[in-house]
């Protein structure tokens, strides 16, 4: 059988890359393309917000004095912040405090060497007066994990569905090249916490690990 290679990698935009893989035997373009796409979308490790504690909030529908957004909208805005944890950290609790009126951005979250905010200009809320104080729990994981037992409010914390996957979109196409071989073209878009190349490397490793467990 032929040994395929990644013959070109082309940047198509911010966190978007196109990978051209060839030569492939007839039929293997769709076989590999489908497997890689599914693995990229569901199994690449990422970081997500799982809990948000808002000081002064009594339930998920309440409002905090001086903040334009209610507790649920505030938590959803925080969930949209993209975090990147270092390789040795599985979970972390971060703090967001703000006292000056104005727009609160993701860059206002207090982080350390273990964590990086990928989209620092993301708007979290609008502070008119008063004070914002929150604690944010982030964790590593895979795919989509619904909130535990359907709970939304637990001991003063908002429990959130976790969207761990750092891969936002994957598409592929297959075309014929010379001698009736095939070329597979993969388009991968990530949220910036991993590069498209790193996400592809992870997905290939995952597929190889799964197949190596099979024995007949």
C-alpha positions in Angstrom: 0.0 0.0 0.0 1.0 3.6 -0.5 2.4 5.7 2.4 0.6 9.0 2.5 2.2 12.2 3.6 1.1 15.7 4.5 2.5 17.5 1.4 1.4 21.0 2.2 0.0 23.1 5.1 -1.6 26.4 4.1 -2.8 29.1 6.6 -6.3 30.2 5.6 -7.0 32.7 8.3 -6.7 33.2 12.1 -6.5 29.7 13.6 -7.5 28.1 10.2 -5.2 25.8 8.2 -5.6 23.5 5.2 -3.7 20.2 5.1 -3.2 18.3 1.8 -2.5 14.6 2.3 -1.4 12.3 -0.6 -1.1 9.9 -2.2 -3.9 7.6 -1.0 -5.2 4.4 -2.5 -8.6 4.7 -4.0 -11.3 4.9 -1.3 -9.0 5.8 1.5 -9.6 9.6 1.2 -13.1 9.3 2.6 -12.0 6.6 5.1 -9.3 8.7 6.6 -11.2 12.0 6.2 -14.3 10.8 8.1 -12.3 9.3 10.9 -10.1 12.3 11.3 -13.0 14.8 11.2 -14.9 12.9 13.9 -11.8 12.6 16.1 -10.9 16.2 15.7 -14.4 17.4 16.7 -14.9 15.1 19.7 -11.6 13.9 21.1 -9.0 16.6 21.1 -8.2 17.8 24.7 -9.3 21.3 25.6 -10.2 23.6 28.5 -13.7 24.8 29.5 -15.4 26.7 32.3 -17.5 24.4 34.4 -18.5 26.5 37.5 -19.0 30.2 38.1 -19.5 31.7 41.6 -20.8 35.2 41.5 -20.6 37.1 44.8 -23.9 38.7 45.6 -26.0 36.5 43.4 -28.8 34.4 45.1 -29.8 32.2 42.1 -29.1 31.8 38.4 -31.8 34.4 37.5 -30.9 37.1 39.9 -29.1 40.3 39.2 -26.2 41.9 41.0 -26.4 45.6 41.8 -24.4 47.7 39.4 -24.0 45.0 36.7 -26.1 45.3 33.5 -26.2 41.6 32.8 -28.0 39.1 35.0 -26.2 36.1 36.6 -27.0 33.7 33.8 -25.8 36.0 31.0 -22.7 36.9 33.0 -21.9 33.2 33.4 -22.5 32.5 29.7 -20.2 35.3 28.8 -17.5 33.9 31.0 -18.0 30.5 29.5 -17.1 32.0 26.1 -13.7 33.0 27.3 -11.0 30.7 25.8 -8.5 29.4 28.3 -5.3 27.4 27.8 -3.9 25.4 30.7 -0.3 24.2 30.8 0.4 20.5 30.4 0.8 19.8 34.2 -2.5 21.5 35.2 -5.9 19.7 35.0 -8.1 22.3 36.8 -7.8 25.7 38.2 -10.0 28.3 40.0 -9.5 31.9 38.8 -10.7 35.1 40.3 -12.3 38.1 38.5 -12.7 41.3 40.5 -13.6 44.8 39.2 -14.6 47.9 41.0 -14.2 50.7 38.4 -17.3 51.3 36.2 -16.9 50.4 32.6 -16.6 47.3 30.4 -15.2 44.2 32.0 -13.0 42.2 29.6 -11.6 38.6 29.7 -8.1 40.2 30.3 -9.4 41.4 33.7 -9.4 37.8 34.9 -6.5 37.2 37.3 -4.3 34.4 35.9 -0.8 33.0 36.6 1.8 31.0 34.8 -0.4 28.0 34.6 -3.2 29.6 32.5 -3.5 31.9 29.5 -6.5 33.8 28.2 -6.6 33.4 24.5 -9.3 36.0 23.7 -8.4 38.8 26.1 -10.7 41.4 24.4 -13.8 39.3 24.9 -16.5 41.3 26.7 -17.8 39.7 29.9 -20.1 42.4 31.3 -20.8 46.1 31.8 -20.2 47.5 35.3 -22.2 50.6 36.0 -21.4 50.9 39.7 -20.8 48.6 42.6 -18.4 45.7 42.5 -18.0 42.5 40.5 -16.4 39.5 42.3 -16.5 36.1 40.7 -14.6 32.8 41.0 -14.3 30.7 37.9 -13.4 27.0 37.7 -11.8 25.7 34.5 -11.0 22.1 33.7 -9.4 20.0 31.0 -11.6 17.5 29.2 -12.9 16.2 25.8 -16.0 16.9 23.8 -19.2 18.1 25.4 -20.2 17.3 29.0 -23.6 18.3 30.3 -23.9 19.8 33.7 -24.0 17.2 36.5 -27.4 15.7 37.2 -29.0 18.6 35.3 -28.2 21.0 38.2 -27.8 24.7 37.3 -27.4 26.2 40.8 -25.5 24.4 43.5 -24.3 26.0 46.8 -24.0 29.5 45.3 -22.4 28.3 42.1 -23.7 28.2 38.6 -22.9 24.7 37.1 -22.4 25.0 33.3 -22.4 22.6 30.4 -18.7 22.2 29.4 -17.6 22.6 25.8 -14.1 21.2 25.9 -13.3 20.8 22.2 -10.9 23.4 21.0 -11.8 22.5 17.4 -14.5 24.7 16.0 -14.9 23.4 12.5 -13.6 20.6 10.3 -14.3 19.9 6.6 -12.6 17.7 4.1 -12.7 17.0 0.4 -11.3 14.2 -1.7 -10.0 14.5 -5.3 -8.3 12.2 -7.8 -4.7 12.8 -8.8 -2.4 11.0 -11.2 -2.5 7.2 -11.6 -6.0 7.2 -10.0 -4.7 7.9 -6.5 -6.5 10.3 -4.2 -5.7 13.5 -2.4 -7.3 14.3 1.0 -7.7 18.0 1.9 -8.5 18.9 5.5 -9.6 22.3 6.6 -9.3 22.8 10.4 -10.4 25.8 12.5 -9.6 26.0 16.2 -10.4 28.5 19.0 -6.8 29.4 19.4 -6.0 27.4 22.5 -4.3 24.8 20.2 -3.1 25.2 16.6 -4.7 23.3 13.8 -1.4 21.4 13.4 -1.4 20.4 17.0 -5.1 19.3 16.9 -4.3 17.1 13.8 -1.3 15.5 15.6 -3.5 14.7 18.6 -6.3 13.2 16.5 -3.8 11.0 14.6 -2.3 9.8 17.9 -5.7 9.1 19.3 -6.7 7.0 16.2 -3.4 5.1 16.3 -3.8 4.4 20.0 -7.4 3.1 19.6 -6.5 0.8 16.6 -3.4 -0.6 18.4 -5.7 -2.0 21.2 -7.5 -4.2 18.7 -6.4 -7.8 18.3 -7.8 -10.7 16.4 
